[in-house]
Every structure is written in C-alpha cells, then in structure tokens.
Amino acid sequence: MIRRVFPYLVGTAVVAAIVAGLIFVGLPSAQRMRRIDQIRVDDLRQLSYAVGAHFGREGRLPASVQALASAPTASFRSTIDPATSEPYSYRVIDQSRYELCATFEAEVDGDYGSRFWAHDAGRKCFELDAQKQLAR
C-alpha cells in the first residue's frame, strides 16, 4: 500500500512546491516586467546625474539627452527604453528644472532605494532640479 501511495505523495509535494515558488517569487512574466522597469529607473537615474553634471559644468541644461551622449564625459548607459527602443523623454521646464519620462510596465512603490522613483504602470514623468542636485 505504501509503495502505491508514495509516488502520489511525492508528486503532490512537488506540485505544491512549484505553486508555492510561483506565489512567493511571482510569475516569470511579472519578474521580467519588474526587471525591465528597474532598468528604466536605473537609466533615468543615470541620465539625471549626467544632466546635473552638465549643468554644473556649463551652467545650463542640455538641449537634449542625445546631446549628452556625444559628450566625451558621457557616463550613462542608455537614452533608449530597453523594451520599446524608443528614446526616453526629456523636457526642459525652466533654467534648472527638467523632466525625464518613461513608460513603465507595473506599479512600484519605491523599491528603488528612494520613493522618488516610485511609479504606476504607464507613462510617468519625474521632475528634477539640476540646481538642487548641485547643492547636495
């Protein structure tokens, strides 16, 4: 009797472990979305540092993030969204304020080390101030 029941018990335990793993870790597609969103935030963060450095050197905001890419001191990974291959949006607001925008797959509530980068799913613009960046 034990020999007949044992394979079913092992099979049930394996299925339960797989289900528990998916619940705990999440579906692979959800993990992929979170990973791509993390790359987007990392890209925007690096772009904000580059814009701030440009502002510190030149005393003005760059005309575009693409103009930063041609600078010899360019220190960021990408100006292009990793999933859509579209450029991130950059807009000058005034002499020191600007915004960087991206379209995100999922809502994240500040898992990136700062609540500043929290976002909902969809398009999100982050307003930054290069003057305040220099003061830090």
VOKE-779747 format. One line per 4 residues: their letters; for each residue x, y, z of C-alpha. Coordinates in nm, 3 decimals. Example, Ala and Ser with C-alpha at 12.3 -4.5 7.8 and 13.67 -1.06 7.14 Angstrom:
REM VOKE-779747
AS	1.230 -0.450 0.780; 1.367 -0.106 0.714 $
//
This chain:
REM VOKE-779747
MIRR	0.000 0.000 0.000; 0.279 0.245 0.090; 0.450 0.170 -0.242; 0.135 0.275 -0.430 $
VFPY	0.067 0.590 -0.225; 0.428 0.713 -0.203; 0.456 0.830 -0.570; 0.133 1.030 -0.532 $
LVGT	0.260 1.192 -0.211; 0.589 1.286 -0.378; 0.405 1.420 -0.685; 0.173 1.625 -0.468 $
AVVA	0.469 1.766 -0.273; 0.648 1.862 -0.596; 0.339 2.037 -0.736; 0.285 2.217 -0.404 $
AIVA	0.649 2.333 -0.404; 0.618 2.468 -0.760; 0.295 2.653 -0.680; 0.446 2.796 -0.359 $
GLIF	0.752 2.910 -0.554; 0.539 3.087 -0.814; 0.336 3.257 -0.543; 0.644 3.364 -0.348 $
VGLP	0.866 3.472 -0.640; 0.600 3.563 -0.894; 0.536 3.457 -1.247; 0.830 3.478 -1.487 $
SAQR	0.649 3.741 -1.696; 0.592 3.961 -1.389; 0.958 3.925 -1.291; 1.063 4.023 -1.644 $
MRRI	0.842 4.335 -1.627; 0.991 4.434 -1.290; 1.345 4.378 -1.422; 1.279 4.599 -1.727 $
DQIR	1.121 4.867 -1.507; 1.430 4.853 -1.284; 1.650 4.910 -1.590; 1.432 5.208 -1.686 $
VDDL	1.469 5.365 -1.342; 1.844 5.300 -1.345; 1.869 5.464 -1.689; 1.668 5.768 -1.576 $
RQLS	1.874 5.799 -1.258; 2.199 5.790 -1.457; 2.059 6.043 -1.705; 1.965 6.274 -1.417 $
YAVG	2.324 6.255 -1.286; 2.457 6.336 -1.635; 2.217 6.630 -1.674; 2.322 6.757 -1.331 $
AHFG	2.692 6.724 -1.419; 2.634 6.909 -1.747; 2.451 7.184 -1.560; 2.742 7.211 -1.317 $
REGR	2.998 7.240 -1.598; 2.804 7.456 -1.843; 2.569 7.650 -1.618; 2.271 7.545 -1.828 $
LPAS	2.064 7.238 -1.902; 2.148 7.038 -2.215; 1.920 7.081 -2.516; 1.856 6.704 -2.524 $
VQAL	1.977 6.384 -2.361; 2.101 6.275 -2.703; 2.337 6.576 -2.695; 2.475 6.437 -2.368 $
ASAP	2.552 6.106 -2.537; 2.804 6.272 -2.770; 2.986 6.444 -2.482; 3.327 6.293 -2.401 $
TASF	3.228 6.272 -2.034; 2.906 6.078 -2.100; 2.859 5.849 -1.800; 2.526 5.678 -1.851 $
RSTI	2.419 5.352 -2.002; 2.136 5.444 -2.236; 1.892 5.706 -2.357; 1.674 5.433 -2.509 $
DPAT	1.398 5.227 -2.344; 1.517 4.863 -2.326; 1.184 4.713 -2.434; 1.044 4.960 -2.688 $
SEPY	1.371 5.101 -2.827; 1.212 5.447 -2.805; 1.415 5.731 -2.654; 1.332 5.840 -2.302 $
SYRV	1.151 6.172 -2.294; 1.339 6.478 -2.170; 1.189 6.825 -2.142; 1.336 7.147 -2.008 $
IDQS	1.090 7.326 -1.778; 1.293 7.636 -1.688; 1.658 7.734 -1.630; 1.731 7.450 -1.388 $
RYEL	1.422 7.227 -1.381; 1.357 6.946 -1.626; 1.166 6.622 -1.652; 1.258 6.271 -1.756 $
CATF	0.979 6.036 -1.861; 0.938 5.666 -1.931; 0.653 5.422 -1.972; 0.650 5.151 -1.706 $
EAEV	0.502 4.802 -1.711; 0.397 4.775 -1.348; 0.337 4.977 -1.034; 0.634 5.003 -0.798 $
DGDY	0.607 5.175 -0.465; 0.962 5.292 -0.403; 1.161 4.967 -0.425; 1.449 5.152 -0.591 $
GSRF	1.611 5.293 -0.279; 1.403 5.608 -0.297; 1.032 5.679 -0.306; 1.112 5.949 -0.562 $
WAHD	1.133 5.683 -0.834; 0.803 5.515 -0.738; 0.562 5.486 -1.031; 0.236 5.339 -1.151 $
AGRK	0.205 5.133 -1.466; 0.203 5.358 -1.772; 0.377 5.684 -1.852; 0.544 5.862 -1.561 $
CFEL	0.743 6.186 -1.567; 0.988 6.275 -1.291; 1.055 6.644 -1.234; 1.411 6.720 -1.129 $
DAQK	1.604 7.035 -1.047; 1.970 7.048 -1.152; 2.037 7.342 -0.919; 1.922 7.137 -0.621 $
QLAR	2.126 6.840 -0.744; 2.439 7.057 -0.727; 2.357 7.163 -0.372; 2.363 6.802 -0.248 $
//
